[in-house]
């Protein structure tokens, strides 16, 4: 085991793919990459099998080959229909293979919940696999060329990135939030309640967040478009709110309904941090930065 971090693995593979295929090479073919790379670098312990199968409550898993055979298998739940969700799951399990297979010699199985929880050692390795998958599938430098950190994207812009990288819309949006220099939130809701919400680092540092973990269900604000989908045209809409709309400050809400996933996606674009927040510095370094990489309840799978 060479002790590389998930991010280091993703960067090294990105440089390799850039050198081989050039910059316009997306989406990443995770199946080919995992097999080819592991056979070349770890010939005695490669990934030999990647396929879909019935996994009941699991999204995917990394499995040690049966006794008498060498290598590993990456299996995803064949009930998953979204190509973007499958691609992220494969990259997630490939991350486990590179970073965690020595720590878990019998393999791992990952549920959607596992990929969202961070409050244990086991949860931490899921976080690391997610970070690897996001960095491999959506390299920051390429993503920033599609959507600069100061940009104010609409869902159509983020959807174009999701198509480019072969991931779900929520995965593309979460990736953009990681390096956005704007104060923005992504809120996922269903049946009038917030499933989870994620803030950009700048929004989080300045006190703009919606807490949903370890507390009773949080209702979507009654004045929001997300709470009034009948006001949407063709399932999408945009509205400006005052300080009583979503948070304790004005915001621009962009919402659309995903009938496929029975989920409402909402972007909240905020202005400069209000003076009352007491968080005016962009360079402030505190626990918010650490929290940013560990969003309770949020999911890259979407």
MOJO-V659289 format. One record per backbone hydrogen bond with DSSP energy under -1.0 kcal/mol. CO is the residue of the C=O (numbers start at 1). NH is the residue of the N-H. E is the energy in kcal/mol with one decimal. If there is no record, write none. Layout:
{{CO & NH & E} {CO & NH & E}}
This chain:
{{5 & 9 & -2.3} {6 & 10 & -2.3} {7 & 11 & -2.5} {8 & 12 & -2.6} {9 & 13 & -2.3} {10 & 14 & -2.3} {11 & 15 & -2.6} {12 & 16 & -2.0} {13 & 17 & -2.7} {14 & 18 & -2.7} {15 & 19 & -2.3} {16 & 20 & -1.9} {17 & 21 & -3.4} {18 & 22 & -1.9} {23 & 25 & -1.4} {28 & 30 & -1.4} {29 & 33 & -2.5} {30 & 34 & -3.0} {31 & 35 & -1.9} {32 & 36 & -3.0} {33 & 37 & -2.5} {34 & 38 & -1.6} {35 & 39 & -2.1} {36 & 40 & -1.7} {37 & 41 & -2.8} {38 & 42 & -2.2} {42 & 45 & -2.3} {46 & 72 & -2.1} {49 & 74 & -3.1} {51 & 76 & -1.8} {53 & 78 & -2.3} {55 & 58 & -2.1} {59 & 77 & -2.6} {60 & 110 & -3.3} {61 & 75 & -2.4} {62 & 108 & -2.0} {63 & 73 & -3.1} {66 & 69 & -2.2} {71 & 65 & -2.5} {72 & 48 & -2.7} {72 & 49 & -1.4} {73 & 63 & -3.2} {74 & 51 & -1.7} {75 & 61 & -2.4} {76 & 53 & -2.2} {77 & 80 & -1.9} {82 & 86 & -2.3} {83 & 87 & -2.6} {84 & 88 & -2.1} {85 & 89 & -2.1} {86 & 90 & -2.6} {87 & 91 & -2.2} {88 & 92 & -2.6} {89 & 93 & -2.5} {90 & 94 & -2.4} {91 & 95 & -2.0} {92 & 96 & -1.7} {93 & 97 & -2.3} {94 & 98 & -2.4} {95 & 99 & -2.7} {96 & 100 & -2.6} {100 & 104 & -2.1} {104 & 107 & -2.3} {108 & 62 & -2.7} {110 & 59 & -2.7} {110 & 60 & -1.7} {111 & 115 & -1.8} {113 & 116 & -1.6} {113 & 117 & -1.4} {116 & 297 & -1.2} {120 & 124 & -2.4} {121 & 125 & -1.6} {122 & 126 & -1.3} {123 & 127 & -2.0} {124 & 128 & -2.2} {125 & 129 & -2.2} {126 & 130 & -2.3} {127 & 131 & -2.5} {128 & 132 & -2.3} {129 & 133 & -2.5} {130 & 134 & -2.8} {131 & 135 & -2.2} {132 & 136 & -2.7} {133 & 137 & -2.7} {134 & 138 & -2.1} {139 & 143 & -2.8} {140 & 144 & -2.8} {141 & 145 & -1.0} {142 & 146 & -1.3} {143 & 147 & -3.0} {148 & 151 & -2.4} {149 & 181 & -2.9} {154 & 158 & -2.1} {155 & 159 & -2.8} {156 & 160 & -1.8} {157 & 161 & -1.5} {158 & 162 & -2.3} {159 & 163 & -2.2} {160 & 164 & -2.2} {161 & 165 & -2.5} {162 & 167 & -2.0} {168 & 172 & -2.3} {169 & 173 & -2.5} {170 & 174 & -2.7} {171 & 175 & -2.2} {172 & 176 & -2.2} {173 & 177 & -2.5} {174 & 178 & -1.3} {176 & 180 & -1.2} {183 & 270 & -3.0} {184 & 200 & -2.6} {185 & 268 & -2.6} {186 & 198 & -2.8} {187 & 266 & -2.0} {188 & 195 & -2.9} {188 & 196 & -1.4} {189 & 264 & -2.9} {190 & 193 & -1.9} {192 & 220 & -2.7} {193 & 190 & -2.6} {196 & 188 & -2.9} {198 & 186 & -2.8} {200 & 204 & -2.8} {201 & 205 & -2.7} {202 & 206 & -1.1} {203 & 208 & -3.0} {204 & 207 & -1.7} {218 & 194 & -3.1} {221 & 224 & -1.7} {225 & 228 & -1.2} {228 & 231 & -2.5} {229 & 232 & -1.4} {233 & 236 & -1.5} {235 & 257 & -2.7} {236 & 233 & -2.2} {237 & 255 & -2.5} {239 & 253 & -3.3} {241 & 251 & -1.5} {242 & 245 & -2.1} {251 & 241 & -3.1} {252 & 269 & -2.7} {253 & 239 & -2.4} {254 & 267 & -3.0} {255 & 237 & -2.4} {256 & 265 & -2.5} {258 & 263 & -1.9} {263 & 258 & -3.1} {264 & 189 & -2.1} {265 & 256 & -2.2} {266 & 187 & -2.9} {267 & 254 & -2.6} {268 & 185 & -1.9} {269 & 252 & -2.5} {274 & 277 & -1.5} {275 & 278 & -1.2} {286 & 289 & -1.3} {287 & 291 & -2.6} {288 & 292 & -2.0} {291 & 294 & -2.0} {295 & 298 & -1.6}}
